[in-house]
Amino acid sequence: MRPSAPGPRVIVLRCKACRTELPAASNDVAFRCPQCGRAWEIETGGLIERPSYFVAAPSGKRQPILYLPYWSFTIEAEVKAAFLAEGDELGARDKAARYKRGWVAAYSIHRPTYVGEWGAAYTRINPKWEVRSGHGPQAPGATISGVDGQSIVGHYVLGDIDRKADIGDLDLDLEVGDPELWAIPCYDLGEVIRCPWTRGELPAACLDDLSEIRRALERREA
């Protein structure tokens, strides 16, 4: 007789550092501990730790703040021209040199090509915000894996450089670092979510799990 196939493995969603229960929505694959602020991602049947940071909320504003999860990566991009004129080569090289860090929204967005994705905007402009680590905001988990985020942020960088010069004419070396789970604040204005740094807005309806995120935050803050 053949041995029976192993059954599904049950993963205990507790912080491996402080043993606090990790709050999880139905589609979450990574979590920020509400007690100590450390981040954990499901990988190869268990939890592995990811570096965890959060951005301080803007001061002087009274709008309700909602923290959303983002994957962040260090970036090193080097461009060498194969068939470009010198001016085009310098422009592409200068643009590539500006990329030091990239972001990808780690929550699900309905029709992102239509409504936009703030991670792509953050990657282009590199906001100057106050970064902190450790215990901090109550933040929802990530529904997009760190590996998928690495692939996505690479496309953001390549697409932006391609707007300066055809990447088919470039010898481009792009290195994307390991995933870090960040919590970044926005304004929750009910029907829209507003970015404090770009003033961009997303319709609340385009965040697939926003109602679940709101309910989870209300339960934690009650």
Secondary structure as the mmCIF struct_conf table of DSSP 4:
data_model
#
loop_
_struct_conf.conf_type_id
_struct_conf.id
_struct_conf.beg_label_comp_id
_struct_conf.beg_label_asym_id
_struct_conf.beg_label_seq_id
_struct_conf.end_label_comp_id
_struct_conf.end_label_asym_id
_struct_conf.end_label_seq_id
HELX_LH_PP_P HELX_LH_PP_P1 ARG A 2 PRO A 6
HELX_LH_PP_P HELX_LH_PP_P2 PRO A 8 VAL A 12
STRN STRN1 ARG A 14 ARG A 14
TURN_TY1_P TURN_TY1_P1 LYS A 16 CYS A 18
HELX_LH_PP_P HELX_LH_PP_P3 THR A 20 THR A 20
STRN STRN2 GLU A 21 GLU A 21
HELX_LH_PP_P HELX_LH_PP_P4 LEU A 22 PRO A 23
TURN_TY1_P TURN_TY1_P2 SER A 26 ASN A 27
BEND BEND1 VAL A 29 VAL A 29
STRN STRN3 ALA A 30 ARG A 32
TURN_TY1_P TURN_TY1_P3 PRO A 34 CYS A 36
STRN STRN4 ALA A 39 GLU A 43
TURN_TY1_P TURN_TY1_P4 THR A 44 GLY A 45
STRN STRN5 GLY A 46 ARG A 50
STRN STRN6 SER A 52 VAL A 55
HELX_LH_PP_P HELX_LH_PP_P5 ALA A 56 PRO A 58
TURN_TY1_P TURN_TY1_P5 SER A 59 GLY A 60
BEND BEND2 GLN A 63 GLN A 63
HELX_LH_PP_P HELX_LH_PP_P6 PRO A 64 PRO A 64
STRN STRN7 ILE A 65 ALA A 81
BEND BEND3 ALA A 82 PHE A 83
HELX_RH_AL_P HELX_RH_AL_P1 GLU A 86 ALA A 97
TURN_TY1_P TURN_TY1_P6 ARG A 98 ARG A 98
BEND BEND4 LYS A 100 LYS A 100
STRN STRN8 ARG A 101 ALA A 105
BEND BEND5 TYR A 107 TYR A 107
STRN STRN9 ILE A 109 ILE A 109
BEND BEND6 HIS A 110 ARG A 111
HELX_RH_AL_P HELX_RH_AL_P2 PRO A 112 VAL A 115
HELX_RH_AL_P HELX_RH_AL_P3 TRP A 118 ILE A 125
STRN STRN10 VAL A 131 SER A 133
BEND BEND7 GLY A 134 HIS A 135
HELX_LH_PP_P HELX_LH_PP_P7 PRO A 140 GLY A 141
STRN STRN11 ALA A 142 ALA A 142
BEND BEND8 THR A 143 ILE A 144
HELX_RH_AL_P HELX_RH_AL_P4 GLY A 146 ASP A 162
TURN_TY1_P TURN_TY1_P7 ARG A 163 LYS A 164
BEND BEND9 ALA A 165 ALA A 165
HELX_RH_3T_P HELX_RH_3T_P1 ILE A 167 ASP A 169
STRN STRN12 LEU A 170 VAL A 176
STRN STRN13 GLU A 180 ASP A 188
BEND BEND10 GLY A 190 GLU A 191
STRN STRN14 VAL A 192 ARG A 194
TURN_TY1_P TURN_TY1_P8 PRO A 196 THR A 198
STRN STRN15 GLU A 201 PRO A 203
HELX_RH_3T_P HELX_RH_3T_P2 ALA A 204 CYS A 206
STRN STRN16 LEU A 207 LEU A 207
TURN_TY1_P TURN_TY1_P9 ASP A 208 ASP A 209
HELX_RH_AL_P HELX_RH_AL_P5 LEU A 210 GLU A 221
#
